[in-house]
């Protein structure tokens, strides 16, 4: 089995596998321990070394914690990420303590300010009691190695965070729908490149809504489209080991050629604005 490509994670000096296991799928459930463990173990067997979770993703952190506690040697080589959606410093600190406990680890590779949607969000996070300072302090003390921000509603809001906050990573939508409305794959991606901020691609399959196998739009095609963009890693939630294998296989195939990526974006262009459902109302 060929090794997965590794990509530079921004200016951190670290590398991650080009595809990662997202925190959706079976991980965003409760009580499905055997199924979640099978997915995580398959990802490890496939050489995937980027693992996503979040405090609000149901039992995702607990599922990972069960694996790391029972197999301590598996934790060291992987890049474990999680998130907090709290907007206040004190609440974010409590979230981090709980995340570390649930994951069964002492140090988190990436802690992300989750789902930043509006400029009032920005002002609250930047304020004197805002959570941004908790993230910076956690990195300064070494409890987390890197900090990031995520968003999928307004590219102007996310670009502000990338340009003005001392983040190491940004998570944003990366799929062929995004080329028509613009913003995330143009201004935010460009800002991240200018700042040396690693880009994590999410919404790669559009929650399954973008799949059209009869038209050649398969999970592999969409993953390879994402890999054709200037990102560090594309993450996809999986519900079965077979889906994990498909993700890894797509990663091994590498990015689409430029003309293929352009043709795919063109096919989505007439419907793109309505298909960018995750942006919500503005």
N, C-alpha and C positions, 0 to 999 in steps of 0.2 A: 504494500500500500504506500503510495507516494505521500511524502510529508506535505502538510498544508503550508502555503506561503505565509511568511511572517512580514508584517509591515511595521514601520516606525510609528510609535505612539506619540506623535507631536514632538515637542522639545524635551520630553521627559528622559530620553536616553533609553527607553525601554521599547520592546517589540511585543506585538500581540499577533495571534493568528488572524488571517484575513476574514474569517467567519467566526462568530461566537454564538453561544447558546443564549437566546433571549429569555426574559423572565416571564413571558406569556406561556401559552400552551398548558401542559399539565402542571407546570410549576405554579401557575396562578390558580391553585385549587387548595382545598383542605382535605386531609384524610386519604390522599391517594399516594401513600408513601412508597409502595413497591413500584408503582408506575413511574413516579418521579425519580426514584433511585435508578431505575433502568435507563431513563433518558440521560441522566447525568453521567452514569457510567459509560454509556455508549458514546457520549461526547468525548469523554476522556480517552476511550479506546480509539476514537477516530483522530485523536491528536488535537482536538479543539481545546484551546487553553484560555479563552475569554468567557467568563460566566457572569450573566446579568441577573440582578434581582432588585427588589425595592421593598421598603417597609410595608407599602400598601398592596403589594402583590400577594395577597393571601398568605399561603404557607411557603412561599419560595425560599425565604431565608432559612426556615426550619429544615426544609428538604436538603439544602446544601449542607447545613450544619450536621445533619445525620451522617452524611457522606464523609465530611472532613474529620469528624470525631472518630468514626470507626476506621478511617484510613488516613492517619495523619500525614503519611508520606506523599499523598496525592495533592495536598494543598500547596506545598511550596512552589511548584513550577507553574501554577495557574494564576491568572489575573482575575481576581474577584471584585466585582463592582456591586454597589447598592446605592440607594437614594433615600432622601428625606424630602417630603413636601411641606415640612413645617416652615413657617415664615419668620418665627421668632427665635432668637438665640437660645434661650433656655429650653424651648421645645425641641429644637434641633439637637442640642446636646443629649437630651434624654433619648431621642430617636437613635443616635449613634451608639449609645451604651446598649440599648436594646438590640440593635442590629448586630453588634459584635457578639453579644450573648447568644442570639439565635443562630448565628453563623458558626459559633464555636471557634472564633479566631481572635487574635489579639490585635492584628493590624489589617486594615482594609486597603486594598490597592487603589480603589477609586470610589469616592463618595460624592454623589451628585445632588445638586439643588434641583428638585424634581418639578417638572411641568410648569415652567414659568410662562404665564400667558399674557399678562398685561403690564402696562407701565405702572399702575398702582402696585402690582406685585413687586416690580423692580424697586420702587420707592420704599416699600415696607422692608424688603430684604436688605437694602442699603442703609436703612435707618439705624439710629443709635442702639436699638434693641433688636435689630434684624438678624436673621440667620446667617447672612453672608459672613459675618465676623466669626461665627462658630465654626464654619467650614475652614476658614483661613487658620484659625487657632488649632484645629484638629490636625491640619497638615504641618504646622509649625512644631507641634509637640510630637509628631511622628505616629500618632494613632492612625492616621490615614496617610497614604503615600502621595496621592494626587486628588485634586478636587475638580468637579465639572459642573455643568449645567445642562438641563434638558428642556426641550420645548417643541411643540408641533402646532401651535396656534398662529403666532404672528412672527414672521421672520425679522421684522424691525426690532421687536422686543428682544429676541434671541441675539441679534447682532449687537445690540447695546451691551448685553452681558458679556459677549465675547470680547468686545472692544474695550470695556471699562473694568471688568472684574479680573482678578489674577487667577483665572481658571486654567487648568491643564487640558481640559477636554470639553467638547460640546456634543450632545446627542440631538440629531435632527432627522426629519423624514428624508429618505433617499430612495426614490422610485421614479418611474417614467412619467407619472402623473404630475410631478412637481415642476417639470420644465415649463408648463404653460402658465400657471399663476405666477411663477417666479418668486425669488426671494431667498428661500432656503438653499437652493443649489447655486445661487448666484451671489447675492450679497453676503449671506451668513457664511457660506463656504469660503468665499474670498477673504472675509474678515478673519476666519480661523486660520487660513493659510498665512496671512500677513502676520498674525500673532504667534504662529507656531503652535497653535492649539490643535490637538488631535480631534478628528471627526469620527463619531460613531453613528453609523447609519441604522435607523429604525424605520418602521412602517414599510419594510422592504416588499412585503407581499400584500400590503393594504388590507390586513386582516383576512386575507383569502379572497377579497373582493376583486382583485385584479387578475385572477387566474382565468385563462381561457385556453385550455389545452388544444381545442380544435383549431384555434388560431395561432398556435405555437407559443402562447404565453404560459409558460410553466414555472413552477417555483425556481428551477435552475436558471431559466432565462432572467427572472427578476433579480435573483441573487447576483448573477453575473453582470447585470446592468448596474447594480449598486457598486460592485467591485470596479467598474469602469470609471467611477467618479473618484475624486481625490479624497478618499476616506482611509481611516486606519483599519476599521473593522465593520462588517455588516452583521447585525444580530437578528436572529429569527427564533421565535418561540416554537417549540416542538412538543408534540403530544405522545409520540412513539419513538422507539429506537429507529424504525425505518425512516421517519422524517429526519432524524439526526443524521443518518447515513446519507440521505439525499442532500442535506445542507452541506455536509463535508465534501461530497462528490462535486457539488457545484463550485465549492471553494477551490477544489483541485483543478477544475476546468479553467479557472481564471476568468478575467473580465471579458465582456463582449468587445468585439472590435468597434472602433468609433462609428463606422457606418451602420453596424447592427444596432448600437445603442441609440443612434439618431433615428433610425427607422422605427424602433420600438416606441420612443417618445412621440414620434409623429402619429403613430396609430392611436395613442391615447389622447392626443391633443384636443379633438373635438369634445371630449367628455371630461376633460381634466378637472375643471373647476368643481363640478359636482362630485367627482370621485375623490377629491381631496377633503373627504368628510371630517377628518381629524382636525381640520383648521377651525371648525366651529363658526360661530358668527362673530363678526368684527364690528 
